[in-house]
Amino acid sequence: MSLELKQQLKQTQQLLMSPQLQQAIKLLQMSRLELVEHVQQELMENPFLEEGQMSLDTSEFENDYSKDPKKSEGVDEGYQFEEVASNGDWENYLGELSSAPRTASVRDFESLDDNPLETRYAARTSLDAHLMWQLRLSRLAESDVDICEEIIGNLDSSGYLRASADDIALSAHCSPAQAEKMIQHVQRLDPVGIGARTAQECLLVQLEVLRYDRDPILLELVKSHLNDLETYRYKPLMRKFRIDLETLKEYIEIIQSLNPLPGASFGEGEPLYISPDVYVFSNDGDFAILLNDDDLPSLHLSEFMQKSASSTSSEVKEYTNKKVASATWLIKSLEQRRRTLYKVMESIVKFQKEFFIHGVSKLKPLILKDISEDIEMHESSVSRITTNKYASTPYGMFELKFFFNSALSSNDGDQVGSESVKALIKQLISKENPKAPLADEKLCELLKAELGVAIARRTVAKYRTALNIPSSSRRKEHF
């Protein structure tokens, strides 16, 4: 069998995404912080981009090249200035993106106090930094401090030690006995009980420091009967220790005053504060939508660089064209992102108007397809623009994805949003009698009476779990 080369024609279809389209899609799904960082990076890398209040105007630069056709010879046609410099009415597009007057700003609708922002926000000390500060003030030898530092490095977010004494000894090059000694030292730092390996050990250390360890009944309750206390099995404990209910209640109050998660109150450093991407304000029965551009620079092409790009070198002209194209596409992509965000938020306000008037209890079912059909845009674009974006509303700050929720059918044929059901469950439980909490079956009956929704018990249990609300048996007060 002989081998030979042949030429064949084959027709296929491929979807090729241009770099400009990829950039536009990437900008859509960026969060506000990521977008600001991306724009700042482009400002540093592209000499034709400038920050200011000017609009995009490349007519002079374009005319300089169009006067002499020879200047553009040898340059890739994909980067001609006739294409990259064409733009719409850049002066007026900002006004089109606001349902309020062009002279209005976000601060016209906000009631901020006179205190500066720095006085309202403060960084939270991390658990590691708090413990290391105490170690550096102690009189431990440097070798012991190194062992304690190894112990602190193996703590989880709740303050529990996730390594054995043998593991610590191996990492710190010491004996297991010395590692165990330093573990006990760390456990008695503030917060007391940090570095414990079990909940019992954590509570016992706190009892020792508080000098409650002289009561053998209290120690035995913590060592062996925490599960009995959690499930309210009091009668066997009263018979075993020969105590009455009042005495057992005193023991339980002492145990409840202890902290089983000593490290949970510490953060991992500076807290994260969310800056909304869009504001929705109530304005005389209607709603005003304003985009938040406080931290986002206003970009335009550099006039100085345009006038300076007069070299006849083909390499310089190619570099210039590419940078101008990149800058122009970035500005257009940012405008498209703003337009898309505004259109999506405007559509959300239209569909969820009852929410913006009455609150979460009136949140209606909504899916991506409803918004995409309303604004004539693909669902994937709606999904990207609602990712990591937040809206400030009259009822608080919500992620845009919060407004999309599944539907539950009511008896009269209407539909109720799942978030509205969750909000009502939370409201009903907050008003219940602590000594007779509402069971899931009772919640089903109340939901049916309030919303006309026939909802299964397991669905109520699922929603209650999503709200981090324990079952009725755990919510019940026994005293």
Buried (B, 14 or more C-beta within 10 A) or exposed (E): EEEEEEEEEEEEEEEEEEEBEEBBBBBBBBBBEEBBEBBBEBBEEBBBBBBEEBBBBBEEBBEBBBEEEEBBEEBEEEBBBEEBBEBEEBEEBBEEBBBBEEEBEBEEBEEEEEEEEEEEEEEBEBBBEBBBEEBEEEEBEEEBBBBBBBBBEBBEEBBBBEBBBEBBBBBBEBEBEBBBBBBEBBBBBEBBBBBBBEBBBBBBBBBBBEEBBEEEBBBEBBEEBBEBBEEEEBEEBBEEBEBEEEEBBEBBEBBEEBBBBBBBEBBEEEEEEEBBBBBBBEEEEEBBBBBBBEEBBBBBBBBEBBEEBEEEEEEEBBBBBBBBBBBBBBBBBBBBBBBBBBBBBBBBBEBBBEBBEEBBBBBBBBEBEBBBEBBEBEBEBBBBBBBBBBBBBEEEEBBBBBBBBEBBBBEEEBEBBBBBBBBBBBEBBEEBEEEEBBBBEBBBEBBBEBBBBEBEEEBBBBBBEEEEBEEBEEBBEEE
